[in-house]
Amino acid sequence: MNAPDGHNPVVPDEVRLDRRCLLAGLSTALFSLAVPAFALALPVTTPAPQSDIVRFNAEESRALRAWIVRIAEAQVTYGPTPKWQQRDCAGLVRFAVAEALSTHDARWRQAMGIHGPVPPDLAPEKTRLKLRHHWRRPDGSEGAFVNAIGLIQENSIPIGRDPRLARVADMFFFDQGTAQHLMLWTGRRVVYHNGAEPSPEDNGLRAVPLTELRRWPDTRWRPEEDNPNFIGVFSLTFLR
């Protein structure tokens, strides 16, 4: 199966799918292509309330969204930082969110290789650090790791199936029957990791303009409302 590739029109083999974004333990009926996938997924994509987590206001959320995109774009532009260890589609989102919620002092910027203008830190640091590495999982536990389906089901809310509804740092979620995939919207293109093992020639990171993705030869990867493989646009629950 061919996944989108920001450098070549089509990825030549199955390794280009994010194999570490495989959905385990859920009924295949949830993703039956006979019924629109988004309609089936809606009942399980609204996470249970978390009384111990404070959601950010609109201004704080805009700054955090900008931070998430800034960090994700840096990975694509300059290559993965050594700080990012679990490199797959969900891993890119987790890493960008964790570092967006971090303390952005001079030491952090040097370690991350972040230079030049950066977004403001408007959200309270105490709240940011409380949220950092704090993901709900489908089994009810919480921790630093969550897979792609857990990010969507337990930590995000559905926005719709029209990609024009996406705001920066929202996610596009695709189901291909045996594998699921996340892409991060930056406001001008989608960025993601394809899950392939890193090599000197390919770090697995991709960036594709939305106009190109909507014309992708393999229609399963088009973020269109009539594509049953496109589950929709999702926003992290703590962002407004």
Backbone bond lengths (Angstrom), bond angles and torsions (degrees), N, CA, C in turn:
res aa  C-N    CA-C-N  psi(-1)  N-CA   C-N-CA  omega(-1)  CA-C   N-CA-C  phi
1 M - - - 1.462 - - 1.519 109.47 -
2 N 1.309 117.24 135.51 1.452 121.56 -176.92 1.525 111.13 -95.33
3 A 1.340 116.56 128.91 1.458 121.69 175.17 1.513 108.96 -103.09
4 P 1.330 117.63 156.87 1.467 119.40 -179.77 1.513 111.81 -58.72
5 D 1.300 116.10 144.64 1.446 122.20 -179.76 1.521 108.01 -134.42
6 G 1.329 115.43 127.10 1.452 118.75 -176.56 1.509 114.43 -74.06
7 H 1.332 117.36 -11.41 1.460 119.84 -176.81 1.523 112.43 -109.31
8 N 1.322 116.87 -27.63 1.444 121.26 -179.94 1.515 108.68 -128.63
9 P 1.335 118.29 151.46 1.459 120.10 -177.22 1.520 113.71 -57.95
10 V 1.331 117.08 -39.97 1.457 120.71 -178.59 1.515 108.40 -140.47
11 V 1.332 116.79 138.75 1.462 120.57 175.86 1.519 107.77 -81.92
12 P 1.319 118.70 133.08 1.450 120.71 -165.53 1.514 117.42 -77.49
13 D 1.333 121.10 -12.89 1.450 118.78 -176.71 1.516 111.07 -149.36
14 E 1.332 115.71 174.38 1.452 121.40 -171.79 1.513 113.54 -68.11
15 V 1.316 117.65 -16.06 1.454 119.26 -179.69 1.517 111.05 -64.84
16 R 1.340 118.50 -17.95 1.452 121.61 -179.05 1.523 112.34 -73.24
17 L 1.310 117.89 -15.34 1.452 118.92 172.81 1.517 108.54 -73.57
18 D 1.301 116.14 149.76 1.452 119.79 176.81 1.516 108.53 -78.01
19 R 1.319 116.80 93.82 1.452 120.48 -175.17 1.512 112.05 -68.09
20 R 1.329 116.21 -24.92 1.450 118.49 179.11 1.512 112.59 -82.52
21 C 1.333 117.14 2.22 1.467 121.42 173.54 1.522 110.11 -101.80
22 L 1.332 117.56 19.21 1.455 120.81 178.73 1.517 109.80 -64.90
23 L 1.317 116.37 141.98 1.453 121.47 177.04 1.512 108.42 -89.28
24 A 1.339 116.48 123.61 1.452 120.77 -179.01 1.521 109.21 -116.35
25 G 1.326 115.94 138.28 1.442 121.00 169.95 1.512 116.06 84.89
26 L 1.335 120.04 0.54 1.457 121.28 177.45 1.514 109.52 -104.67
27 S 1.277 116.34 150.95 1.460 121.51 -179.37 1.512 110.57 -62.95
28 T 1.319 115.81 137.12 1.462 118.71 177.90 1.522 110.89 -66.88
29 A 1.319 116.60 -17.07 1.467 118.86 178.09 1.510 111.89 -64.16
30 L 1.324 117.03 -27.57 1.458 120.53 179.34 1.513 111.24 -58.95
31 F 1.323 116.24 -32.67 1.448 120.95 -176.62 1.525 112.63 -112.37
32 S 1.321 117.11 24.78 1.458 120.59 178.19 1.514 109.81 -60.92
33 L 1.299 116.67 130.63 1.449 120.48 179.74 1.522 111.83 -75.98
34 A 1.317 117.15 -5.07 1.454 119.36 178.68 1.519 111.95 -74.89
35 V 1.337 116.80 -20.11 1.455 122.65 179.62 1.506 107.50 -124.97
36 P 1.342 119.52 141.04 1.460 120.31 179.15 1.515 111.34 -51.17
37 A 1.337 116.59 124.23 1.461 120.99 -173.25 1.514 111.74 -63.28
38 F 1.335 117.74 -35.33 1.456 120.31 -176.66 1.520 110.44 -64.21
39 A 1.332 116.37 -40.26 1.453 120.00 -179.83 1.514 110.74 -64.05
40 L 1.317 117.09 -38.10 1.452 120.76 178.78 1.512 111.71 -70.73
41 A 1.335 116.72 -34.08 1.459 119.46 -174.42 1.514 113.17 -80.28
42 L 1.335 117.60 -23.17 1.453 120.31 -173.70 1.522 114.42 -52.51
43 P 1.346 120.16 -45.65 1.454 118.61 -176.60 1.518 114.48 -63.15
44 V 1.339 118.34 -18.72 1.458 119.13 -176.04 1.523 112.54 -112.11
45 T 1.319 118.57 10.22 1.455 119.72 -177.05 1.520 113.31 -104.40
46 T 1.326 117.85 -1.30 1.452 120.36 175.67 1.510 108.73 -97.77
47 P 1.341 118.50 109.47 1.452 120.99 -174.19 1.518 112.06 -68.76
48 A 1.320 115.33 154.83 1.454 120.19 175.77 1.517 109.98 -66.06
49 P 1.337 117.72 147.18 1.463 119.85 -179.49 1.521 111.98 -58.41
50 Q 1.310 116.01 142.58 1.454 121.81 176.98 1.524 107.85 -117.49
51 S 1.317 115.94 98.24 1.456 120.54 -173.12 1.518 112.70 -66.66
52 D 1.330 117.15 -20.84 1.459 119.77 -177.06 1.524 112.23 -90.81
53 I 1.340 117.51 2.38 1.458 120.33 179.95 1.520 109.33 -116.21
54 V 1.320 116.57 125.89 1.457 121.86 178.54 1.521 108.91 -92.53
55 R 1.321 116.93 128.54 1.455 119.78 177.95 1.521 110.32 -81.34
56 F 1.306 116.29 147.80 1.458 121.19 -176.85 1.526 110.38 -79.59
57 N 1.332 115.00 151.44 1.458 118.65 177.68 1.528 110.03 -77.05
58 A 1.322 116.20 179.03 1.464 120.38 -172.76 1.521 112.31 -61.96
59 E 1.325 117.47 -43.83 1.461 120.59 -178.08 1.527 110.93 -67.79
60 E 1.331 116.32 -43.75 1.467 120.20 177.77 1.522 110.71 -63.11
61 S 1.324 116.28 -39.67 1.462 120.64 -179.94 1.517 111.88 -64.35
62 R 1.331 117.17 -40.84 1.462 119.55 177.97 1.524 110.89 -59.88
63 A 1.331 116.96 -41.79 1.464 120.17 179.10 1.528 110.82 -66.55
64 L 1.321 117.37 -41.86 1.463 120.24 179.54 1.527 111.55 -66.67
65 R 1.317 116.55 -39.51 1.460 119.01 175.90 1.534 110.44 -59.45
66 A 1.334 115.75 -41.94 1.466 119.52 178.67 1.525 111.13 -64.11
67 W 1.332 117.44 -38.49 1.460 120.79 177.68 1.531 111.28 -64.26
68 I 1.331 116.77 -45.25 1.467 120.89 -179.59 1.526 110.32 -57.61
69 V 1.319 115.70 -45.67 1.463 120.24 -179.75 1.526 110.72 -67.30
70 R 1.318 116.87 -41.60 1.475 121.03 179.98 1.515 110.55 -57.82
71 I 1.320 116.93 -43.52 1.472 121.59 -177.82 1.522 110.93 -72.09
72 A 1.326 117.45 -43.20 1.464 120.37 179.10 1.528 111.07 -64.32
73 E 1.326 116.86 -42.45 1.465 120.55 178.84 1.526 111.35 -63.62
74 A 1.335 116.85 -35.45 1.466 119.92 178.64 1.529 111.09 -62.91
75 Q 1.346 116.64 -35.89 1.465 119.53 178.76 1.532 110.34 -65.81
76 V 1.317 116.08 -38.90 1.466 120.55 -179.60 1.531 110.87 -71.39
77 T 1.333 115.82 -42.39 1.466 120.33 -174.36 1.524 112.72 -73.39
78 Y 1.328 116.64 -43.87 1.467 120.95 -173.23 1.521 114.10 -108.96
79 G 1.322 117.29 -4.90 1.453 120.83 -177.43 1.514 110.72 95.74
80 P 1.332 117.16 159.11 1.465 120.50 -175.51 1.527 112.53 -62.72
81 T 1.318 116.44 131.72 1.448 120.79 173.60 1.521 109.82 -70.19
82 P 1.332 118.80 147.53 1.472 120.16 177.75 1.529 113.26 -58.79
83 K 1.338 117.09 -21.08 1.466 119.85 178.87 1.526 112.07 -66.46
84 W 1.333 116.47 -23.70 1.461 120.50 -178.51 1.528 108.66 -89.55
85 Q 1.319 116.58 111.53 1.448 121.16 -173.40 1.535 113.66 -100.52
86 Q 1.329 118.10 -47.13 1.463 121.49 -174.75 1.528 108.68 -91.11
87 R 1.310 115.55 93.30 1.453 121.32 -169.54 1.523 112.16 -98.54
88 D 1.315 114.60 96.97 1.450 123.23 171.12 1.521 106.83 -153.50
89 C 1.317 117.92 -171.44 1.467 119.30 -174.03 1.518 111.66 -64.85
90 A 1.333 117.39 -46.15 1.462 120.14 178.15 1.520 110.55 -68.92
91 G 1.335 116.09 -33.61 1.461 120.10 179.90 1.511 112.46 -63.03
92 L 1.323 117.76 -36.10 1.460 120.22 178.01 1.526 110.26 -64.36
93 V 1.326 116.88 -43.06 1.467 120.20 178.47 1.525 110.48 -64.75
94 R 1.326 117.04 -48.03 1.470 120.16 -179.97 1.519 110.89 -58.33
95 F 1.330 116.78 -44.58 1.458 120.45 -177.70 1.521 111.03 -65.18
96 A 1.329 117.20 -46.35 1.463 120.24 -179.08 1.519 111.01 -62.69
97 V 1.325 117.58 -39.42 1.458 121.02 179.06 1.523 110.55 -68.26
98 A 1.333 116.92 -45.61 1.467 120.10 -179.23 1.520 111.72 -59.52
99 E 1.324 116.61 -41.76 1.462 119.25 -178.69 1.527 111.53 -77.24
100 A 1.323 117.73 -27.87 1.466 120.28 173.94 1.521 110.89 -65.56
101 L 1.329 116.30 -31.11 1.459 121.88 -179.56 1.527 112.27 -88.82
102 S 1.308 117.77 -1.51 1.458 122.51 -176.47 1.524 111.45 -76.98
103 T 1.336 115.66 177.30 1.460 122.02 173.39 1.518 107.91 -87.78
104 H 1.309 117.89 117.68 1.459 122.30 -171.13 1.531 111.81 -95.93
105 D 1.320 115.18 62.69 1.459 119.33 178.18 1.529 109.70 -89.06
106 A 1.322 116.27 -176.43 1.468 120.51 -177.44 1.523 111.54 -62.54
107 R 1.320 116.33 -36.88 1.467 119.99 179.78 1.528 110.37 -64.53
108 W 1.335 116.45 -42.46 1.463 120.41 178.78 1.517 110.25 -62.96
109 R 1.330 117.24 -45.32 1.462 120.63 -177.52 1.524 111.11 -63.35
110 Q 1.336 116.82 -36.84 1.458 119.49 178.16 1.527 110.40 -67.89
111 A 1.320 117.24 -43.68 1.465 121.28 -179.62 1.526 111.60 -64.25
112 M 1.328 116.17 -34.22 1.457 120.75 -178.16 1.526 112.84 -87.58
113 G 1.319 117.24 -14.47 1.457 120.13 -176.01 1.506 112.40 70.35
114 I 1.333 116.43 29.86 1.459 121.85 179.87 1.521 109.10 -92.25
115 H 1.312 116.71 118.83 1.462 121.44 -179.31 1.524 109.75 -127.82
116 G 1.295 115.33 161.45 1.456 119.60 178.08 1.514 112.38 82.21
117 P 1.342 117.02 -167.52 1.465 121.59 -177.39 1.526 111.60 -60.73
118 V 1.313 115.53 142.35 1.465 121.63 177.33 1.527 108.60 -133.56
119 P 1.313 117.74 160.27 1.471 120.47 177.89 1.531 110.54 -65.95
120 P 1.319 117.19 160.48 1.467 119.97 177.33 1.522 111.27 -74.54
121 D 1.308 116.46 156.13 1.463 121.93 173.20 1.526 107.59 -98.50
122 L 1.312 116.47 94.07 1.454 121.51 -176.28 1.524 112.61 -98.34
123 A 1.331 116.50 -30.66 1.464 119.54 -178.90 1.529 110.22 -74.33
124 P 1.333 117.96 141.33 1.466 120.64 179.52 1.522 111.62 -56.38
125 E 1.329 115.95 132.97 1.459 120.10 -177.34 1.524 111.74 -60.13
126 K 1.312 117.39 -39.71 1.462 120.79 -179.00 1.521 110.82 -59.34
127 T 1.314 116.27 -42.40 1.460 120.52 179.52 1.524 110.77 -69.33
128 R 1.332 116.70 -41.21 1.459 120.22 179.09 1.525 111.20 -60.29
129 L 1.316 116.94 -45.56 1.460 120.45 -177.45 1.525 111.25 -70.26
130 K 1.333 117.01 -26.84 1.459 120.41 175.85 1.524 111.20 -68.48
131 L 1.318 116.15 -35.44 1.454 121.30 179.64 1.523 113.07 -80.05
132 R 1.306 116.52 -26.44 1.467 121.16 -173.44 1.528 110.99 -60.30
133 H 1.323 116.17 130.90 1.471 122.93 -178.50 1.526 111.59 60.02
134 H 1.314 117.39 32.23 1.462 121.00 -175.86 1.523 108.53 -123.75
135 W 1.337 116.14 82.91 1.461 121.41 -177.79 1.519 110.50 -110.73
136 R 1.327 115.36 140.75 1.463 119.83 171.66 1.527 108.91 -81.69
137 R 1.343 115.52 142.69 1.457 120.98 178.25 1.528 109.82 -113.37
138 P 1.340 116.79 158.46 1.464 119.63 -178.87 1.524 114.10 -58.41
139 D 1.331 118.33 -25.91 1.468 119.90 -179.60 1.530 112.88 -84.35
140 G 1.338 116.95 4.05 1.455 120.72 178.14 1.514 114.49 94.84
141 S 1.329 117.61 -11.12 1.461 120.29 178.44 1.526 109.93 -81.96
142 E 1.321 115.31 173.62 1.462 121.09 178.47 1.526 109.10 -136.84
143 G 1.331 115.92 151.49 1.449 119.14 178.53 1.511 112.16 173.95
144 A 1.343 115.39 -170.25 1.460 121.41 -174.67 1.523 112.32 -76.80
145 F 1.337 117.68 -23.18 1.462 120.48 -176.97 1.516 110.45 -108.15
146 V 1.318 115.40 136.41 1.458 121.91 169.46 1.524 106.62 -151.07
147 N 1.323 116.52 143.52 1.454 118.73 -178.67 1.531 110.85 -85.32
148 A 1.319 116.40 -176.50 1.462 120.90 -174.39 1.521 111.58 -61.08
149 I 1.339 117.32 -47.02 1.457 119.43 -177.95 1.524 110.37 -66.49
150 G 1.336 117.18 -32.68 1.460 120.17 176.98 1.516 112.28 -68.35
151 L 1.331 116.32 -37.72 1.461 119.73 176.17 1.519 110.83 -59.83
152 I 1.318 116.02 -41.39 1.455 120.29 -176.80 1.528 111.02 -77.10
153 Q 1.325 117.16 -50.74 1.454 120.48 -173.76 1.525 113.76 -70.14
154 E 1.315 116.73 -39.94 1.460 120.11 -169.54 1.520 114.62 -106.50
155 N 1.318 117.86 -15.61 1.467 119.85 -172.59 1.519 114.02 -128.78
156 S 1.327 117.25 9.27 1.453 120.95 -176.29 1.520 110.42 -138.46
157 I 1.324 115.38 164.32 1.455 121.30 174.27 1.524 108.50 -123.97
158 P 1.331 117.83 144.58 1.470 120.42 -179.79 1.523 111.03 -73.78
159 I 1.311 115.69 136.86 1.462 121.80 178.58 1.530 110.63 -102.08
160 G 1.317 116.76 -36.48 1.457 121.43 -179.53 1.513 110.33 150.43
161 R 1.312 116.49 -177.40 1.463 120.69 -178.10 1.516 112.41 -107.60
162 D 1.318 117.05 5.28 1.454 121.38 175.38 1.526 108.08 -94.77
163 P 1.339 119.41 114.79 1.464 120.94 -177.04 1.520 113.24 -61.06
164 R 1.328 117.50 -18.27 1.456 120.21 178.69 1.528 111.78 -69.86
165 L 1.323 116.95 -14.03 1.463 120.80 177.58 1.521 112.42 -79.77
166 A 1.318 116.84 -13.38 1.467 120.71 -174.80 1.522 111.96 -69.26
167 R 1.324 115.46 138.51 1.454 122.46 169.75 1.522 108.03 -105.70
168 V 1.318 116.50 164.34 1.465 118.76 -178.85 1.520 109.65 -57.04
169 A 1.327 115.89 140.32 1.464 125.34 -178.96 1.523 112.67 78.04
170 D 1.338 118.82 5.09 1.452 120.13 169.35 1.532 108.92 -78.91
171 M 1.319 115.35 163.30 1.462 121.25 -175.18 1.516 111.38 -115.73
172 F 1.343 115.87 141.93 1.456 122.52 168.97 1.526 106.54 -97.63
173 F 1.320 116.79 130.06 1.458 120.34 -176.98 1.520 109.76 -118.89
174 F 1.332 115.65 126.04 1.461 122.78 -179.56 1.526 110.05 -116.85
175 D 1.325 115.61 141.28 1.465 121.84 171.63 1.517 108.56 -119.28
176 Q 1.344 115.85 123.50 1.456 120.48 179.61 1.524 111.67 -109.11
177 G 1.322 117.07 22.19 1.446 121.17 177.35 1.511 113.10 90.45
178 T 1.331 117.21 -57.51 1.463 121.13 178.89 1.524 112.03 -107.56
179 A 1.311 117.52 -5.98 1.460 120.73 -179.10 1.524 109.33 -149.42
180 Q 1.322 114.72 150.43 1.452 121.08 178.17 1.529 108.73 -121.28
181 H 1.348 115.44 154.77 1.450 118.26 -173.64 1.519 110.79 -146.68
182 L 1.336 115.90 140.96 1.456 123.35 177.59 1.517 110.50 -112.30
183 M 1.318 115.37 142.29 1.456 121.82 170.36 1.524 107.66 -129.73
184 L 1.312 116.89 147.00 1.456 122.04 -178.28 1.530 109.50 -106.15
185 W 1.323 116.21 129.24 1.460 121.29 -179.15 1.525 109.05 -88.94
186 T 1.332 117.21 126.72 1.461 121.48 -177.53 1.521 113.46 -102.68
187 G 1.316 116.66 -3.18 1.451 120.18 -176.52 1.516 112.79 103.40
188 R 1.329 116.08 -19.55 1.468 119.93 177.09 1.525 112.76 -135.40
189 R 1.320 116.95 -16.43 1.451 120.96 177.56 1.529 109.10 -162.18
190 V 1.333 116.02 167.68 1.457 119.94 173.02 1.527 108.06 -98.79
191 V 1.320 115.92 141.54 1.459 121.07 176.30 1.526 107.38 -124.48
192 Y 1.330 115.70 148.41 1.461 119.60 -179.07 1.520 110.19 -165.95
193 H 1.322 115.17 168.03 1.453 122.24 171.63 1.514 107.61 -110.98
194 N 1.328 116.45 135.87 1.465 119.37 -174.50 1.530 113.80 -86.62
195 G 1.336 118.42 -3.71 1.452 120.49 175.65 1.511 115.43 85.76
196 A 1.326 117.75 -4.82 1.464 120.08 179.21 1.524 110.64 -69.60
197 E 1.303 116.34 151.71 1.461 120.58 175.56 1.530 109.26 -61.80
198 P 1.337 117.31 135.85 1.469 119.35 -178.31 1.520 112.09 -65.02
199 S 1.303 114.86 150.93 1.456 121.41 176.60 1.523 107.44 -146.02
200 P 1.316 118.37 164.90 1.469 119.81 178.07 1.521 112.70 -58.66
201 E 1.320 116.81 -26.93 1.461 120.46 -176.81 1.523 113.09 -91.41
202 D 1.326 117.88 -18.35 1.469 119.71 -171.44 1.523 109.59 -152.50
203 N 1.339 116.11 116.99 1.469 119.52 178.69 1.527 112.53 -92.11
204 G 1.329 116.88 1.67 1.455 120.59 175.88 1.513 115.59 86.14
205 L 1.321 118.00 -5.85 1.457 121.22 -178.50 1.522 111.04 -87.57
206 R 1.315 115.89 141.23 1.443 122.00 -178.03 1.526 110.29 -135.12
207 A 1.319 116.25 152.82 1.460 123.10 174.47 1.521 107.72 -141.52
208 V 1.327 116.72 125.40 1.463 121.25 -175.09 1.524 109.15 -134.74
209 P 1.327 118.88 126.92 1.471 120.26 173.98 1.525 110.53 -60.80
210 L 1.322 116.08 145.53 1.455 120.17 -178.14 1.524 111.57 -59.97
211 T 1.327 117.18 -38.30 1.469 119.72 179.68 1.525 111.23 -60.83
212 E 1.332 116.28 -36.68 1.468 119.81 178.72 1.514 111.09 -72.07
213 L 1.333 116.86 -41.73 1.460 120.29 -179.35 1.527 111.06 -64.38
214 R 1.307 116.85 -34.63 1.466 119.41 -179.37 1.517 111.95 -72.22
215 R 1.336 117.18 -13.02 1.472 121.43 176.14 1.520 111.66 -110.31
216 W 1.341 116.97 16.40 1.465 120.10 -173.31 1.528 111.15 -59.13
217 P 1.347 118.09 135.46 1.465 120.59 -178.05 1.533 113.35 -55.73
218 D 1.325 117.05 -40.23 1.459 121.16 176.30 1.532 106.86 -85.32
219 T 1.320 116.66 104.05 1.465 121.25 -170.76 1.529 112.93 -64.99
220 R 1.321 118.07 -15.20 1.473 120.08 179.00 1.524 112.01 -64.56
221 W 1.331 117.12 -20.13 1.457 120.67 -177.83 1.526 112.73 -101.62
222 R 1.290 117.29 8.55 1.462 119.25 179.13 1.536 110.33 -83.65
223 P 1.335 118.29 128.59 1.467 120.59 177.50 1.528 110.78 -80.50
224 E 1.314 114.94 71.94 1.453 121.52 -177.05 1.527 109.44 -123.55
225 E 1.325 115.65 149.99 1.453 120.28 -177.10 1.520 112.84 -64.45
226 D 1.331 117.97 -26.76 1.460 120.15 -179.25 1.525 112.57 -90.57
227 N 1.326 118.02 7.27 1.458 122.38 177.43 1.524 108.69 -96.56
228 P 1.332 119.35 109.69 1.469 120.94 -177.94 1.523 113.18 -65.71
229 N 1.331 117.86 -16.86 1.465 120.74 178.18 1.521 112.67 -81.53
230 F 1.323 116.60 -15.22 1.466 120.51 177.60 1.524 108.23 -92.25
231 I 1.345 116.27 107.15 1.461 120.46 -177.37 1.519 110.60 -72.89
232 G 1.330 117.06 -36.88 1.450 119.16 175.68 1.505 113.92 143.31
233 V 1.334 114.64 -169.83 1.460 123.95 178.74 1.524 108.08 -97.95
234 F 1.337 116.35 136.14 1.457 121.36 -178.96 1.523 109.80 -131.78
235 S 1.320 114.67 145.67 1.461 121.34 179.02 1.530 109.05 -120.03
236 L 1.325 116.63 140.64 1.461 120.49 177.89 1.519 110.21 -61.80
237 T 1.318 116.64 140.14 1.462 121.65 -170.75 1.525 112.61 -62.91
238 F 1.342 118.74 -30.61 1.470 118.58 -175.73 1.515 113.36 -83.73
239 L 1.336 116.82 -1.40 1.456 121.66 178.23 1.521 111.07 -102.76
240 R 1.328 115.49 147.23 1.465 120.34 175.60 1.518 109.88 -112.56
